[in-house]
Amino acid sequence: MPPLSALRIDSPLGPITLAASVHGLCGVWFDDQKHGPSESQRQLWSKDEHHPVLQNAAAYVLACLKGPAPPWNGPLDMSAGTPFQQSVWQALLRIPAGQSLSYGELARQLKTPKAVRAVGAAVGRNPVSIIVPCHRVVGAGGQLTGYAGGLWRKQALLKLEGHPGI
């Protein structure tokens, strides 16, 4: 497997590393988030400030951190996930800015109503934070739960998108 291209950016929510494969954007991670790549994995990546997908993704992420942005339209490579994880991540892309779904609602949409925990685990392993909007998934009562980048970031992202009640 060829090494990934990477770009590190500073953001109002902390440093973010973006990664792209030959197929598209495959990672957007806050430096301190759970389930991110290890430092040894990151060392194998080639730093590329001029990679067009990474430049586009960096501009998009920074735009998202200023307020609602249109859906991402660049290439995504989510092949690192299992077929189930990929189906969950694709479903996340359909949640509009300013709206949210509970883990149970997401499981029902995927026609796996008994797999709420598995859906939650897949949401937590989303490798393309912000762009694949896992922050839009909330607990059954609307409470903020489970965000690999930290609940304070989830709250900030939802507030930026104009989510009611945040």
Secondary structure as UniProt FT lines:
FT   STRAND          5..9
FT   TURN            12..13
FT   STRAND          16..21
FT   TURN            22..23
FT   STRAND          24..30
FT   TURN            31..32
FT   TURN            34..35
FT   HELIX           39..43
FT   STRAND          46..47
FT   TURN            49..50
FT   HELIX           52..64
FT   TURN            65..66
FT   TURN            79..80
FT   HELIX           83..92
FT   TURN            93..94
FT   TURN            97..98
FT   STRAND          101..102
FT   HELIX           103..109
FT   TURN            110..111
FT   TURN            113..114
FT   HELIX           116..124
FT   TURN            129..131
FT   HELIX           134..136
FT   STRAND          137..138
FT   TURN            140..141
FT   TURN            148..149
FT   HELIX           151..160
FT   TURN            161..162
FT   TURN            164..165
//
